[in-house]
Amino acid sequence: MEQIKLNNELSISRLVQGVWRLADWDYSKKLVEELVEGCLELGIDTFDHADIYGDYACEELFGKALPSSLKQKLKIVTKCGIKLVSDKRPDHYVKHYDTSFEHIVWSAENSLKAMGIEAIDVLLIHRPDPFINPNEVARAFSQLKAQGKVKHFGVSNFLPSQFKALQAALDFKLVTNQIEISAIALHEFDNGSIDLCQELNMHPMAWSPLGGGSIFNAQTHRMMTLKNVLHKIGDNHGATIDQVMYAWLLAHPAGIIPVIGSGKLARIKAAADAVEIKLSRQEWFEIWVASKGQSVP
């Protein structure tokens, strides 16, 4: 599988494996290791985490399951900035965001400890924080970078104005914005996020690239229409509808990087095979029109 450059210093796999459901999968250490090794065999070397996943459990589960020799082959993306109400965080009495200098630094160091790694490849601010101080975030990022604890930085779910405000405080470029993009969720095309990524020559990461699987149980007219179109195009390419949804993202000139959510190696392999599916422009727009529920102007 090809690598895609986030900047001159970092390339990641064209598809990223997400592990936010790792605690729900209830895998043994052996099964986690086999899953990671299977991903590597497919060319997927990049794994997406967040401190809060699995009620603050997934990073540690991942770290304890893998030997150091295997971790050295991986590129790690993780996120910080959300504080959940949890028995593991008894001082949190309301869910809130925290992008303070102290919390970002503590979160990064805690993620390193939980995963048993020496450096995070990409650290993302998980959600826009209405109480954010961009200069404080910049100070935390700069310190972590200078200490070699985090190599690169980005954001997740930021609108263009929020992205620009943070970028203006930094001496180095953010490398990605991880946003919700799928053939079902088109709002990032409408709010300017995709436009900004292309303006900056920055590759967005797409969480929930299959729309949370809602297409498989389509109920509304719009979803049933979209499902039928995906089936038709899939038949033309000898592909399943989920593969067509991956191919639809991969075809876009912005270089969208889908984050796979499944823990089943067969489903991950199907996603990897979608890299070879080349949709025509008309097929791409056929999916767009079905999702929008209206033809292009």
Backbone bond lengths (Angstrom), bond angles and torsions (degrees), N, CA, C in turn:
res aa  C-N    CA-C-N  psi(-1)  N-CA   C-N-CA  omega(-1)  CA-C   N-CA-C  phi
1 M - - - 1.470 - - 1.522 109.68 -
2 E 1.320 115.69 139.79 1.454 120.04 -179.33 1.528 111.38 -68.18
3 Q 1.311 114.67 158.26 1.460 122.85 172.62 1.527 107.68 -101.99
4 I 1.316 115.72 150.42 1.453 120.11 178.48 1.527 108.38 -121.13
5 K 1.317 117.22 131.23 1.464 121.97 -174.80 1.520 111.24 -80.33
6 L 1.339 115.73 124.40 1.456 120.07 171.61 1.526 110.72 -86.54
7 N 1.321 115.46 -31.45 1.463 121.68 170.40 1.527 107.25 -160.27
8 N 1.306 117.75 -170.63 1.466 120.37 -176.36 1.526 113.28 -69.48
9 E 1.341 116.46 -14.49 1.460 120.08 -177.15 1.523 113.87 -106.16
10 L 1.326 117.63 -15.53 1.467 120.21 -172.61 1.522 111.94 -135.81
11 S 1.324 114.91 126.61 1.461 122.65 169.97 1.520 108.07 -122.02
12 I 1.325 116.52 141.44 1.463 120.80 177.76 1.522 108.65 -126.99
13 S 1.327 116.69 166.58 1.456 120.34 -178.89 1.529 110.29 -66.09
14 R 1.335 114.96 150.74 1.480 121.89 -175.94 1.515 111.49 -60.21
15 L 1.332 116.20 -28.66 1.454 122.94 171.75 1.520 108.26 -118.36
16 V 1.322 116.46 145.58 1.464 122.22 179.45 1.521 108.30 -115.72
17 Q 1.326 116.20 138.61 1.460 120.09 177.85 1.524 110.12 -91.97
18 G 1.325 116.33 120.36 1.456 121.26 177.46 1.516 111.17 -91.25
19 V 1.313 116.71 142.73 1.469 120.49 -177.98 1.533 111.63 -125.66
20 W 1.322 117.58 30.14 1.458 119.50 -176.45 1.532 112.15 -69.57
21 R 1.342 117.52 -18.40 1.466 120.42 177.16 1.533 112.42 -98.61
22 L 1.313 118.11 11.05 1.465 121.07 -173.68 1.524 112.37 -53.64
23 A 1.313 118.26 -41.81 1.469 121.07 -180.00 1.522 110.67 -65.43
24 D 1.327 117.77 -34.00 1.466 121.64 179.94 1.532 111.31 -72.26
25 W 1.328 116.71 -32.09 1.473 120.18 -179.48 1.523 111.44 -65.28
26 D 1.317 117.29 -26.68 1.463 122.28 178.98 1.522 111.37 54.78
27 Y 1.337 115.62 46.69 1.454 121.46 -179.94 1.528 110.97 -83.35
28 S 1.320 115.47 146.81 1.454 120.57 169.91 1.519 108.72 -70.78
29 K 1.326 116.17 165.68 1.463 119.71 177.00 1.526 110.72 -57.74
30 K 1.314 116.41 -38.73 1.460 120.84 -179.76 1.520 111.01 -63.02
31 L 1.329 116.79 -42.74 1.461 119.89 -179.38 1.522 111.60 -67.34
32 V 1.335 117.23 -37.39 1.466 120.29 176.37 1.529 109.83 -62.77
33 E 1.331 115.48 -45.07 1.460 119.58 179.61 1.528 110.90 -62.73
34 E 1.323 117.27 -41.06 1.460 120.94 179.03 1.527 111.28 -65.50
35 L 1.326 116.60 -36.84 1.460 120.23 178.08 1.526 110.58 -64.40
36 V 1.324 116.33 -45.70 1.466 120.63 -179.80 1.523 110.47 -64.19
37 E 1.325 116.59 -44.02 1.465 119.81 178.47 1.526 111.02 -62.70
38 G 1.338 116.36 -37.87 1.460 120.28 177.50 1.520 111.90 -64.32
39 C 1.324 116.11 -39.46 1.468 120.19 176.64 1.530 110.77 -62.45
40 L 1.321 115.99 -45.05 1.463 120.17 179.80 1.521 111.17 -60.59
41 E 1.322 117.27 -38.89 1.465 120.76 178.05 1.529 111.15 -63.10
42 L 1.324 116.62 -28.91 1.464 121.34 177.55 1.524 112.43 -84.59
43 G 1.330 116.69 -5.65 1.454 120.97 -178.88 1.513 114.03 92.81
44 I 1.333 116.96 7.38 1.468 121.36 178.67 1.525 107.98 -93.77
45 D 1.329 116.15 106.12 1.471 120.27 -175.74 1.529 113.00 -112.68
46 T 1.321 117.63 5.14 1.458 121.99 -174.13 1.531 109.58 -116.54
47 F 1.342 116.46 131.19 1.464 121.68 -175.00 1.523 110.01 -124.55
48 D 1.325 115.39 135.18 1.458 122.41 -174.24 1.523 110.90 -105.23
49 H 1.333 115.62 124.43 1.457 123.83 -178.47 1.532 110.17 -126.01
50 A 1.323 115.07 177.14 1.469 123.60 163.79 1.516 106.85 -156.33
51 D 1.308 116.19 151.00 1.468 119.62 -177.81 1.521 112.12 -58.72
52 I 1.340 117.57 -33.61 1.470 120.99 -173.95 1.524 113.74 -84.59
53 Y 1.318 118.97 -11.90 1.465 120.03 -173.98 1.524 111.54 -59.76
54 G 1.336 114.62 137.77 1.460 120.11 -179.36 1.508 112.80 66.12
55 D 1.338 116.73 33.83 1.470 121.20 -176.01 1.528 109.59 54.81
56 Y 1.328 114.62 53.86 1.463 123.14 178.65 1.538 113.25 64.98
57 A 1.336 117.56 28.48 1.463 119.38 -175.41 1.522 114.46 -113.77
58 C 1.342 118.56 -27.18 1.466 120.41 -166.89 1.524 114.11 -66.04
59 E 1.313 117.79 -39.65 1.466 119.11 -179.70 1.529 110.72 -60.00
60 E 1.314 116.58 -43.50 1.466 120.01 -178.39 1.528 111.05 -69.94
61 L 1.337 117.68 -40.09 1.462 120.89 177.05 1.520 110.44 -59.40
62 F 1.318 116.15 -43.48 1.456 122.50 179.43 1.524 110.53 -64.04
63 G 1.317 115.93 -47.50 1.458 120.87 -177.43 1.511 113.46 -64.32
64 K 1.322 117.45 -40.57 1.460 121.14 -177.86 1.527 112.00 -73.73
65 A 1.342 116.96 -22.51 1.464 120.31 -176.50 1.520 113.19 -81.57
66 L 1.333 116.89 -22.19 1.461 119.53 -170.33 1.524 112.43 -109.08
67 P 1.320 116.90 137.37 1.467 119.82 173.64 1.524 110.41 -72.24
68 S 1.302 116.75 156.23 1.467 121.26 -178.75 1.517 112.00 -58.18
69 S 1.326 116.84 -35.77 1.467 120.19 -178.93 1.524 111.66 -61.92
70 L 1.332 117.03 -31.78 1.461 120.93 179.20 1.533 110.70 -80.82
71 K 1.331 116.61 -39.21 1.463 120.54 179.63 1.527 111.49 -59.17
72 Q 1.327 116.27 -33.74 1.462 120.39 -178.24 1.529 112.94 -65.92
73 K 1.314 116.60 -16.33 1.469 120.93 179.44 1.531 112.26 -89.97
74 L 1.325 116.23 -5.77 1.456 120.76 -171.82 1.521 112.75 -103.45
75 K 1.331 114.81 155.89 1.460 122.45 169.43 1.522 106.78 -113.42
76 I 1.310 115.50 128.74 1.455 121.45 -171.65 1.526 111.09 -111.53
77 V 1.335 114.30 125.54 1.469 122.50 170.61 1.522 106.74 -109.86
78 T 1.320 117.86 131.58 1.456 119.66 173.61 1.524 109.33 -142.64
79 K 1.328 114.91 170.22 1.466 120.50 -172.02 1.523 110.25 -132.24
80 C 1.319 114.94 158.14 1.463 120.90 176.07 1.519 108.88 -148.59
81 G 1.316 115.64 170.10 1.461 119.78 174.10 1.514 115.00 118.24
82 I 1.356 117.65 -12.93 1.460 120.98 176.44 1.527 108.24 -103.79
83 K 1.322 115.92 136.58 1.457 120.87 174.03 1.527 108.51 -117.15
84 L 1.343 115.54 114.22 1.455 121.69 -179.53 1.524 111.17 -90.37
85 V 1.321 115.41 153.19 1.461 120.18 168.28 1.520 106.63 -75.58
86 S 1.314 117.16 119.29 1.460 121.41 -172.34 1.517 110.37 -156.29
87 D 1.335 115.39 148.42 1.463 119.40 174.44 1.521 111.04 -61.55
88 K 1.338 116.33 -24.17 1.460 120.62 179.80 1.527 112.35 -80.17
89 R 1.322 116.40 -11.82 1.463 121.90 177.69 1.525 108.05 -132.63
90 P 1.340 117.80 72.01 1.472 121.74 -172.13 1.523 114.75 -61.95
91 D 1.342 117.07 -16.97 1.462 118.67 179.72 1.523 112.14 -83.38
92 H 1.323 118.68 -5.85 1.466 121.66 178.50 1.531 109.07 -90.08
93 Y 1.320 118.76 110.77 1.460 119.89 178.40 1.524 112.29 -106.22
94 V 1.350 116.74 -5.35 1.461 121.09 173.81 1.530 106.90 -146.56
95 K 1.328 116.45 139.42 1.459 119.00 175.51 1.524 108.76 -64.51
96 H 1.337 116.23 131.42 1.452 119.28 -179.10 1.520 110.07 -156.42
97 Y 1.315 115.29 175.15 1.459 121.06 177.94 1.521 108.98 -105.74
98 D 1.335 114.62 149.15 1.464 119.75 178.32 1.525 107.94 -143.76
99 T 1.320 115.39 104.35 1.468 121.09 177.28 1.523 110.20 -113.28
100 S 1.321 115.42 31.94 1.464 120.16 176.44 1.521 109.87 -70.69
101 F 1.314 116.30 158.38 1.466 121.97 176.12 1.522 110.33 -53.48
102 E 1.325 116.19 -48.60 1.458 120.80 -175.04 1.532 111.15 -62.88
103 H 1.322 117.00 -43.43 1.463 118.66 -175.79 1.524 111.84 -72.01
104 I 1.321 118.12 -40.33 1.467 119.76 178.96 1.522 110.58 -60.83
105 V 1.332 116.30 -46.57 1.471 120.05 -179.98 1.525 110.34 -63.47
106 W 1.338 116.65 -45.80 1.466 119.92 179.95 1.528 110.37 -62.25
107 S 1.322 117.95 -43.10 1.464 121.61 -178.43 1.518 111.43 -62.29
108 A 1.330 116.26 -44.40 1.466 119.70 179.95 1.521 110.45 -62.50
109 E 1.314 115.99 -46.03 1.468 119.83 -179.51 1.528 110.95 -65.08
110 N 1.323 116.92 -36.66 1.465 120.73 178.58 1.533 110.95 -68.06
111 S 1.332 116.70 -37.86 1.468 120.56 177.27 1.520 111.02 -65.00
112 L 1.317 116.45 -41.01 1.472 120.45 176.72 1.528 110.51 -59.13
113 K 1.321 115.17 -45.14 1.467 120.30 -179.55 1.529 110.82 -65.53
114 A 1.342 116.37 -44.51 1.467 120.15 -177.21 1.521 111.78 -63.36
115 M 1.324 116.63 -40.38 1.464 120.21 -177.68 1.525 113.05 -88.58
116 G 1.319 116.69 -11.72 1.462 119.94 179.68 1.514 112.54 65.94
117 I 1.331 115.78 43.69 1.462 121.21 179.86 1.524 109.54 -124.18
118 E 1.320 115.68 162.63 1.462 120.24 -176.43 1.521 113.12 -89.66
119 A 1.337 117.11 -26.22 1.462 119.95 -178.14 1.524 110.15 -153.11
120 I 1.311 115.23 146.74 1.467 122.84 173.60 1.518 107.04 -92.97
121 D 1.320 117.36 131.82 1.465 119.77 -179.22 1.523 111.88 -73.11
122 V 1.339 116.61 -43.39 1.471 120.21 177.63 1.525 109.07 -140.58
123 L 1.327 116.55 123.99 1.460 122.61 174.72 1.524 108.48 -107.44
124 L 1.339 116.01 127.93 1.460 121.80 -179.08 1.520 110.74 -113.17
125 I 1.328 116.25 143.03 1.465 120.56 164.95 1.523 106.36 -77.13
126 H 1.328 117.14 122.01 1.462 121.69 -165.19 1.530 114.03 -69.91
127 R 1.295 116.96 -38.71 1.476 121.48 -178.99 1.527 109.58 -143.49
128 P 1.320 117.30 151.05 1.463 118.98 173.80 1.527 110.00 -60.01
129 D 1.302 115.83 135.99 1.462 122.76 -176.86 1.526 108.35 -110.08
130 P 1.344 118.65 115.81 1.462 119.52 -180.00 1.530 113.50 -64.79
131 F 1.342 116.27 -13.06 1.460 121.98 -179.64 1.533 110.98 -105.82
132 I 1.326 116.71 17.22 1.467 121.35 -173.44 1.521 111.76 -69.08
133 N 1.316 115.76 142.58 1.454 123.40 168.72 1.529 106.47 -115.39
134 P 1.328 117.89 100.59 1.466 120.05 -175.42 1.526 113.98 -53.82
135 N 1.324 117.63 -34.26 1.463 120.20 179.86 1.528 111.67 -67.84
136 E 1.325 116.44 -33.46 1.456 120.37 178.50 1.529 110.24 -71.46
137 V 1.341 116.26 -40.25 1.468 120.26 175.63 1.524 109.49 -61.62
138 A 1.329 115.87 -44.01 1.468 120.24 -179.75 1.526 111.10 -60.75
139 R 1.326 116.66 -39.12 1.470 120.30 179.49 1.528 110.61 -64.88
140 A 1.326 116.37 -41.76 1.467 120.07 178.40 1.527 110.90 -65.42
141 F 1.328 116.41 -45.96 1.465 120.67 179.13 1.527 110.56 -59.32
142 S 1.321 115.90 -45.48 1.468 119.78 -176.98 1.520 111.26 -63.63
143 Q 1.333 116.86 -40.51 1.461 119.64 179.57 1.523 110.87 -65.97
144 L 1.321 117.16 -45.81 1.462 121.08 -179.50 1.524 111.26 -62.54
145 K 1.315 115.93 -37.75 1.462 120.52 178.84 1.529 110.29 -68.20
146 A 1.328 116.70 -45.42 1.465 121.19 -179.10 1.530 111.32 -62.88
147 Q 1.321 116.79 -33.14 1.462 121.70 -179.67 1.532 112.48 -82.62
148 G 1.330 116.65 -5.61 1.460 120.39 179.93 1.518 114.21 75.84
149 K 1.327 117.34 14.08 1.460 120.89 -178.47 1.525 112.28 -83.63
150 V 1.329 116.14 -30.69 1.460 122.16 175.76 1.522 107.99 -132.83
151 K 1.326 115.97 131.75 1.463 119.76 -176.11 1.527 112.65 -87.08
152 H 1.345 116.56 -39.61 1.462 120.35 -175.27 1.529 108.87 -144.95
153 F 1.345 115.38 163.99 1.460 120.17 -172.76 1.522 111.07 -136.97
154 G 1.323 114.86 154.01 1.452 120.86 176.69 1.515 109.41 -158.15
155 V 1.326 115.37 -164.09 1.460 121.20 -179.08 1.523 108.67 -138.06
156 S 1.303 115.49 173.56 1.452 121.85 177.71 1.517 108.70 -141.61
157 N 1.329 115.94 132.26 1.473 122.63 176.36 1.530 113.87 67.66
158 F 1.329 117.57 20.75 1.462 120.81 179.65 1.523 110.71 -84.68
159 L 1.324 116.46 137.03 1.462 121.88 170.17 1.531 109.03 -74.42
160 P 1.318 118.00 161.03 1.469 119.75 -178.80 1.525 114.06 -53.44
161 S 1.327 118.13 -42.32 1.471 120.29 -179.02 1.517 111.01 -65.53
162 Q 1.321 117.39 -38.01 1.465 121.67 178.85 1.526 110.75 -68.87
163 F 1.321 115.73 -39.98 1.464 120.49 177.53 1.529 109.87 -61.60
164 K 1.320 116.84 -47.51 1.459 120.93 -177.36 1.525 111.75 -63.94
165 A 1.322 116.84 -37.57 1.473 120.31 -179.41 1.529 110.85 -63.53
166 L 1.332 116.59 -41.25 1.463 119.43 178.95 1.522 110.59 -72.97
167 Q 1.323 117.01 -42.38 1.456 120.17 -178.89 1.527 111.54 -59.59
168 A 1.316 116.37 -35.75 1.464 120.58 -178.46 1.524 112.61 -63.77
169 A 1.336 117.10 -23.01 1.474 120.84 -178.87 1.528 112.52 -89.20
170 L 1.331 117.28 -7.02 1.463 121.31 -173.61 1.520 112.34 -102.32
171 D 1.332 115.32 150.57 1.460 121.33 175.93 1.524 111.82 -91.72
172 F 1.325 117.30 -4.90 1.468 122.08 178.77 1.528 107.72 -134.28
173 K 1.309 116.40 163.88 1.456 120.79 -173.32 1.524 112.41 -87.68
174 L 1.305 115.03 137.60 1.458 120.67 169.25 1.530 108.02 -65.58
175 V 1.339 117.16 144.23 1.462 119.08 -171.38 1.526 114.10 -100.45
176 T 1.347 118.28 -15.13 1.463 118.94 179.48 1.516 110.30 -165.54
177 N 1.327 114.67 163.30 1.460 123.23 168.35 1.515 105.65 -127.15
178 Q 1.333 117.30 114.63 1.461 120.39 179.39 1.524 108.28 -87.62
179 I 1.329 115.78 115.20 1.461 121.73 -171.73 1.524 110.20 -132.94
180 E 1.308 115.79 164.11 1.471 120.29 178.83 1.525 109.27 -81.10
181 I 1.325 115.39 113.24 1.462 120.41 177.18 1.523 108.11 -138.18
182 S 1.311 116.51 131.92 1.461 121.67 172.97 1.514 107.92 -162.49
183 A 1.307 116.21 174.76 1.466 120.14 176.13 1.525 110.98 -65.51
184 I 1.334 116.48 -13.77 1.465 121.30 177.44 1.522 111.07 -95.41
185 A 1.323 117.38 -36.96 1.471 123.38 -175.66 1.526 109.64 -107.07
186 L 1.335 116.40 103.05 1.464 121.71 -174.73 1.524 113.11 -108.62
187 H 1.334 117.98 6.22 1.463 120.25 -171.59 1.527 113.43 -62.82
188 E 1.338 116.87 -28.47 1.471 118.46 -179.53 1.530 112.13 -70.60
189 F 1.322 117.01 -18.41 1.461 120.18 172.20 1.529 110.54 -75.59
190 D 1.331 115.98 -29.71 1.462 120.84 -175.69 1.525 113.03 -88.01
191 N 1.345 118.15 -26.48 1.472 119.79 -174.95 1.527 113.55 -92.68
192 G 1.323 116.96 2.56 1.458 120.42 175.69 1.509 115.11 95.11
193 S 1.344 117.86 -2.82 1.466 119.93 -176.52 1.524 112.08 -66.28
194 I 1.321 117.14 -44.12 1.466 120.17 178.83 1.527 109.70 -66.41
195 D 1.329 116.55 -39.90 1.467 120.10 177.90 1.527 111.09 -58.78
196 L 1.332 116.45 -43.49 1.464 120.22 -178.98 1.524 110.61 -65.95
197 C 1.318 117.08 -41.28 1.466 119.97 177.96 1.527 110.51 -58.10
198 Q 1.321 116.70 -42.65 1.456 119.66 179.94 1.525 111.45 -70.37
199 E 1.317 116.40 -36.16 1.467 119.89 176.70 1.527 110.90 -60.98
200 L 1.337 116.16 -39.06 1.467 121.47 -177.19 1.525 112.85 -91.66
201 N 1.344 116.58 -0.28 1.465 121.31 -175.62 1.526 109.97 54.94
202 M 1.321 115.06 45.73 1.462 123.14 -176.80 1.518 109.40 -117.92
203 H 1.322 116.93 131.94 1.456 120.96 -177.59 1.526 111.23 -85.27
204 P 1.332 117.95 121.30 1.461 119.66 175.46 1.523 110.73 -78.97
205 M 1.323 116.13 149.32 1.459 122.03 170.73 1.523 107.44 -98.21
206 A 1.333 116.57 141.73 1.469 121.44 -175.92 1.525 110.31 -111.06
207 W 1.343 116.00 109.65 1.458 117.34 172.54 1.527 109.03 -86.28
208 S 1.330 114.95 154.01 1.471 122.81 -175.97 1.531 111.57 53.08
209 P 1.334 117.56 54.44 1.469 120.26 -176.67 1.525 113.62 -67.15
210 L 1.336 117.43 -14.86 1.466 121.11 175.71 1.522 111.47 -105.67
211 G 1.323 116.66 16.16 1.458 120.29 177.72 1.512 113.59 62.40
212 G 1.343 115.88 33.75 1.457 119.48 179.39 1.521 113.49 70.30
213 G 1.334 117.26 13.18 1.458 121.16 179.47 1.512 114.70 78.64
214 S 1.332 116.63 8.12 1.473 119.78 -176.49 1.530 112.52 -64.55
215 I 1.324 117.01 -23.75 1.463 120.28 -178.40 1.526 111.12 -64.63
216 F 1.326 116.98 -27.56 1.466 119.84 -176.14 1.534 112.35 -74.18
217 N 1.331 116.09 -18.54 1.470 120.81 176.85 1.527 109.85 -122.11
218 A 1.333 114.76 45.27 1.470 120.41 -174.99 1.528 111.02 -56.21
219 Q 1.353 115.19 131.95 1.460 121.23 -179.58 1.527 112.22 -120.31
220 T 1.322 116.72 -39.99 1.454 120.45 -176.56 1.529 110.66 -80.69
221 H 1.318 115.98 162.30 1.463 121.15 179.05 1.524 110.53 -59.94
222 R 1.324 116.11 -43.21 1.466 119.92 179.89 1.517 111.12 -59.80
223 M 1.333 117.20 -46.63 1.455 120.70 -176.63 1.528 111.43 -69.51
224 M 1.311 117.34 -37.18 1.465 119.83 178.88 1.524 110.69 -67.99
225 T 1.337 115.78 -37.22 1.471 119.74 176.78 1.520 110.37 -64.09
226 L 1.329 116.08 -45.59 1.459 120.77 179.06 1.526 110.78 -61.92
227 K 1.315 116.58 -42.81 1.466 120.84 -179.89 1.527 110.64 -60.76
228 N 1.321 116.40 -41.44 1.462 120.23 179.50 1.526 111.11 -64.31
229 V 1.312 116.85 -40.23 1.471 120.97 178.49 1.526 110.21 -65.48
230 L 1.323 116.60 -42.86 1.459 120.46 179.04 1.530 110.63 -62.21
231 H 1.329 116.32 -41.14 1.465 120.12 177.23 1.530 110.64 -62.16
232 K 1.325 116.53 -44.10 1.459 120.03 -177.90 1.524 111.22 -62.45
233 I 1.337 116.01 -46.05 1.468 120.12 179.55 1.518 110.09 -68.05
234 G 1.319 116.38 -37.71 1.458 119.83 177.18 1.522 111.58 -60.86
235 D 1.310 117.00 -41.25 1.464 120.46 178.09 1.524 111.05 -61.46
236 N 1.334 116.46 -36.17 1.472 120.54 179.18 1.524 112.06 -65.50
237 H 1.338 116.33 -27.86 1.462 121.31 -176.01 1.528 113.25 -109.52
238 G 1.341 117.05 2.54 1.458 119.37 -176.17 1.508 111.77 64.03
239 A 1.346 116.75 40.14 1.460 121.92 -173.53 1.520 110.71 -130.25
240 T 1.328 115.70 159.67 1.459 122.01 175.99 1.533 109.19 -84.38
241 I 1.335 116.15 166.31 1.467 118.41 -176.19 1.531 111.86 -67.34
242 D 1.339 117.39 -32.50 1.463 118.06 177.46 1.525 110.31 -67.73
243 Q 1.315 118.09 -36.07 1.465 120.80 176.70 1.521 110.88 -64.78
244 V 1.324 117.14 -38.27 1.467 120.48 177.94 1.530 110.09 -65.21
245 M 1.330 117.39 -36.86 1.463 120.57 178.75 1.523 110.91 -66.12
246 Y 1.332 117.16 -40.17 1.468 119.64 174.26 1.527 110.24 -63.77
247 A 1.337 116.30 -45.84 1.462 120.52 -177.99 1.520 111.24 -61.70
248 W 1.328 117.07 -33.73 1.465 121.79 178.91 1.535 110.61 -63.25
249 L 1.323 116.53 -41.81 1.467 120.64 176.62 1.523 110.99 -68.74
250 L 1.325 116.01 -45.64 1.465 120.72 -176.31 1.518 112.20 -64.29
251 A 1.326 117.44 -25.65 1.464 121.07 -177.45 1.521 112.84 -73.92
252 H 1.335 117.38 -20.21 1.468 119.45 -171.28 1.528 111.37 -69.84
253 P 1.332 117.67 140.33 1.471 121.40 -177.91 1.525 114.97 -62.32
254 A 1.337 117.93 -16.46 1.466 119.96 178.94 1.522 112.00 -71.35
255 G 1.329 117.87 -10.36 1.458 120.23 -178.80 1.516 111.91 69.11
256 I 1.331 116.01 47.76 1.466 121.59 -178.60 1.526 109.81 -64.10
257 I 1.340 115.79 136.67 1.465 122.46 -178.21 1.534 108.78 -109.98
258 P 1.340 118.39 103.00 1.465 120.15 -179.27 1.529 112.14 -70.10
259 V 1.335 115.38 142.36 1.465 122.47 175.04 1.525 107.71 -105.02
260 I 1.320 116.78 111.67 1.461 122.57 -177.50 1.526 109.78 -72.53
261 G 1.334 116.49 138.01 1.456 119.40 -177.52 1.513 114.51 -105.81
262 S 1.327 118.32 -9.51 1.459 121.19 -175.61 1.519 111.54 -81.73
263 G 1.330 115.49 148.95 1.454 121.12 174.23 1.512 112.41 -103.74
264 K 1.329 116.68 7.66 1.460 121.42 -179.55 1.525 108.93 -98.27
265 L 1.322 115.70 123.80 1.459 120.52 -174.15 1.526 112.15 -60.68
266 A 1.323 117.72 -33.42 1.468 120.13 179.00 1.523 110.80 -63.58
267 R 1.331 116.65 -39.39 1.470 120.74 178.84 1.526 110.64 -70.55
268 I 1.329 116.17 -36.53 1.464 120.60 177.88 1.526 110.06 -65.93
269 K 1.333 116.37 -40.92 1.468 120.31 177.92 1.525 110.55 -63.84
270 A 1.328 116.94 -39.20 1.462 120.23 177.77 1.523 110.46 -60.93
271 A 1.341 115.92 -40.41 1.465 119.74 177.08 1.522 110.70 -64.07
272 A 1.346 116.20 -42.33 1.459 120.03 179.52 1.525 111.37 -62.93
273 D 1.326 116.78 -37.58 1.467 120.63 178.07 1.521 112.02 -65.42
274 A 1.339 116.55 -25.45 1.468 120.53 -179.39 1.524 112.04 -65.49
275 V 1.324 117.43 -19.47 1.467 120.97 178.33 1.526 110.42 -59.10
276 E 1.320 116.43 -28.21 1.470 120.86 -177.15 1.523 112.74 -85.14
277 I 1.323 118.05 -8.54 1.466 121.06 -179.16 1.524 109.52 -83.06
278 K 1.308 117.29 123.28 1.457 121.94 -178.73 1.532 109.34 -111.89
279 L 1.320 115.77 104.61 1.459 120.48 178.64 1.526 110.46 -78.56
280 S 1.318 115.91 144.02 1.461 119.70 173.10 1.523 109.06 -76.35
281 R 1.310 116.72 164.06 1.465 120.01 177.08 1.528 111.15 -59.63
282 Q 1.338 116.26 -39.38 1.463 119.05 -179.81 1.526 111.16 -67.23
283 E 1.315 117.97 -38.06 1.466 119.97 176.19 1.525 110.27 -64.24
284 W 1.330 116.26 -40.91 1.472 119.76 178.96 1.526 109.95 -58.89
285 F 1.337 115.90 -45.50 1.467 119.75 -178.41 1.523 112.16 -73.22
286 E 1.316 117.81 -27.28 1.457 120.27 175.71 1.526 110.03 -61.56
287 I 1.327 115.85 -40.33 1.463 121.04 176.66 1.528 110.23 -69.06
288 W 1.319 117.08 -43.05 1.469 121.76 178.36 1.526 111.11 -57.25
289 V 1.323 116.58 -48.83 1.462 122.40 -177.81 1.536 110.44 -63.47
290 A 1.342 116.92 -42.66 1.461 120.13 179.34 1.521 110.83 -63.97
291 S 1.325 117.56 -37.95 1.463 120.85 -179.75 1.510 111.91 -71.57
292 K 1.323 115.93 -41.17 1.458 120.87 179.78 1.524 111.80 -69.85
293 G 1.338 115.65 -28.69 1.450 119.60 -175.78 1.505 113.22 78.73
294 Q 1.319 115.94 15.34 1.465 120.63 179.20 1.518 108.52 -158.87
295 S 1.306 116.85 154.25 1.453 121.02 179.28 1.522 109.90 -74.65
296 V 1.326 116.41 162.59 1.462 119.61 177.37 1.524 109.08 -66.40
297 P 1.334 118.23 150.43 1.473 120.61 -178.39 1.519 112.15 -59.39
